[in-house]
Amino acid sequence: MQTVREFAKKHRRSDETIRRWISAGKIYPAPTFDGYQYLIHPSAQKITNYENLNPSILLNKNCKLLKRIETDGKKQKSQKRSPTT
């Protein structure tokens, strides 16, 4: 993991620009906030072309929040089996 300053130096931008990118959600994977500073994965990149971005790459398919959003907050009902006699 690298700091904002290290990431800024690598991308030839100011620290403040990198912080604005973080606030705007333009860095993927998203940096983590560790107490008082952001830590950025070494392979992180700035997302520039939102129109051609494939959202399935960014979203975790097993995310419970996404499932609730897709089902309008309703829990999926389990199918009941009729008793056989």
MOTANOR-V26528 format. One record per run of one state. SS is the DSSP state (h for helix, s for strand, l for the rest). FROM is the first residue (numbers start at 1). TO is the last residue. If there is no record, write none. Layout:
ss=SS from=FROM to=TO
ss=SS from=FROM to=TO
This chain:
ss=l from=1 to=1
ss=s from=2 to=3
ss=h from=4 to=11
ss=l from=12 to=14
ss=h from=15 to=24
ss=l from=25 to=26
ss=s from=27 to=28
ss=l from=29 to=31
ss=s from=32 to=34
ss=l from=35 to=36
ss=s from=37 to=40
ss=l from=41 to=44
ss=s from=45 to=46
ss=l from=47 to=54
ss=h from=55 to=58
ss=l from=59 to=63
ss=h from=64 to=70
ss=l from=71 to=85
